[in-house]
Amino acid sequence: MKFAWLIRAALLALLVAAGGCVTFEEQSTTVRYDEATDELRIFHVYSGIGTEDKDGPTASELEQLDEVLQGNQSYFFDNWVLCWDRDSLVEEIAGLQEVDVADVKLDLDAPLDPTNLVSALTFFYANSQITNGPVYRDAEGRLCATQTLTITRAKTVVELINTLVLPTILEEEVAKQQAADAEGDADDDEADDADDDEDDGPDYDEVLILAAIRDGHRIIQLYEGGFAIRIPMDRQEFMRARHSTIRKAILELAEMDTEDDDEDVASMHKFLVLFTQDFQFYHHDGHMVVELGSPSQSSATFSMIVDDPPARDLAPALQARDIPILPTYDPTTPRATYLGTE
C-alpha cells in the first residue's frame, strides 16, 4: 500500500476525490480545531476562479458551480488533493443501502450507532456545514471567493474514522490481497509492487495497521493547531521511502525543461511547497507522522499555487445567478473572526 493511497484512505470519510473542470489559480486554507466547542474550522480563499476552456463554461462546469453555490462542495487545492462533497456522502449511503440516491431518507436526529457505516456517514452529513463567503476581485483583478467548512462534534467524527471507517477500508484491502493470493496472483502482485517502488512513498502492512487500530491506536489525532496522521511503520522503511522520494524529486527537477514540462513542474511544486509551510513529515516512536500544524499553534495555514491562470473567469455565470461580485475585499478579519483567533 502506497503513501498517497493511505493518506486518501485516512481522509476518505470526510473527503472524496473530485472531478470537474472549474479551477482556480491559487488557494489558501487555514485550519483550526477549537477544543472548547469541539469544532474543526476550515477557512478557504480561492483566487483566480475560472474554467480551463476558453469557450467555457461547459455544462459540466456550470453544474459543478451550482453544487458549490448550494453549499455542497468544498475544495482542497483544486481537486489535486480532495474535495468535501455532501452529495457524495448521500451516494455512499445509497450504495450501502442498495437503493437509488433519490430513495435515501436521512434521519439526522437518529442516535449514532458507532458500529454502523450508514449511521456514521449520516452523522458526518449532519455535523458538517459549508458556507460561501463573498465573491470579489483582488488587487490583481482575479476573481476570488471565500468559503468555510465547519465540522461539529469533531472528536466523534474523527473517532468514527479511526475506529470504523479506516478499519473497514483496510479489511477490504486485506480481503482483496488474500483473494488474489488464493488465486495464485502473488507473482503478479510482486511485479506490481516492484513497479510501485518507482512510485510515491513507503509500503504499508495493512495487517499491522489493523492490529494497531484494534489495539487502540488512533491514526488521526486532533489538536488545537491542526491534526496529525500517525501510521505504524518501521524506521528503516520510513528512511528508505524518505530518501527515495526526495531523490526522485531532485532528479526530476534537475531533468525538467520548464518550457516543455509545465505540468510536471507544477505537480512537483505542489509537492515541495508543503515542506515550506505548516507541514511536517517525520518518524517517531514506531510511526510515520504527517503533521499539519502544531499543538503549539492556534491554527495552521497552507497556501499553494494550484494551476495556471484560468482561460476564462466565471464572472458572467455568477452574475447570471445574481451573485454579486465586490470590487475589492480583504478576508483577513473575517478569517480571524470565524476561526476565533482574533
C-alpha positions, 0 to 999 in steps of 0.5 A: 500500500502506497503513501498517497493511497493511505493518506486518501484512505485516512481522509476518505470519510470526510473527503472524496476525490473530485472531478470537474473542470472549474479551477482556480489559480491559487488557494489558501486554507487555514485550519483550526480545531477549537477544543472548547466547542469541539469544532474543526474550522476550515477557512478557504480563499480561492483566487483566480476562479475560472474554467480551463476552456476558453469557450467555457463554461461547459455544462459540466462546469456550470453544474459543478458551480451550482453544487458549490453555490448550494453549499455542497462542495468544498475544495482542497487545492483544486481537486489535486488533493480532495474535495468535501462533497455532501452529495457524495456522502448521500451516494455512499449511503445509497450504495450501502443501502442498495437503493437509488440516491433519490430513495435515501431518507436521512434521519439526522436526529437518529442516535449514532450507532458507532458500529454502523457505516450508514449511521456514521456517514449520516452523522458526518452529513449532519455535523458538517456545514459549508458556507460561501463567503463573498465573491470579489476581485483582488488587487490583481483583478482575479476573481476570488471567493471565500468559503468555510467548512465547519465540522461539529462534534469533531472528536466523534467524527474523527473517532468514527474514522479511526475506529470504523471507517479506516478499519473497514477500508483496510479489511477490504484491502486485506480481503482483496490481497488474500483473494488474489493470493488464493488465486495464485496472483502473488507473482503478479502482485510482486511485479506490481509492487516492484513497479510501485517502488518507482512510485510515491512513498513507503509500503504499508502492512495493512495487517499491522495497521489493523492490529494497531487500530484494534489495539487502540491506536488512533491514526488521526489525532486532533489538536488545537493547531491542526491534526496529525496522521500517525501510521505504524511503520518501521524506521528503516522503511520510513528512511528508505521511502524518505530518501527515495522520494526526495531523490526522485524529486531532485532528479526530476527537477534537475531533468525538467525543461520548464518550457516543455514540462509545465505540468510536471513542474507544477505537480512537483511544486505542489509537492515541495511547497508543503515542506515550506509551510505548516507541514511536517513529515517525520518518524517517531516512536514506531510511526510515520507522522504527517503533521499539519500544524502544531499543538503549539499553534492556534491554527495552521495555514497552507497556501499553494499555487494550484494551476495556471491562470484560468482561460476564462473567469466565471464572472458572467455565470455568477452574475447570471445567478445574481451573485454579486461580485465586490470590487475589492475585499480583504478576508483577513478579519473575517478569517480571524473572526470565524476561526476565533483567533482574533 
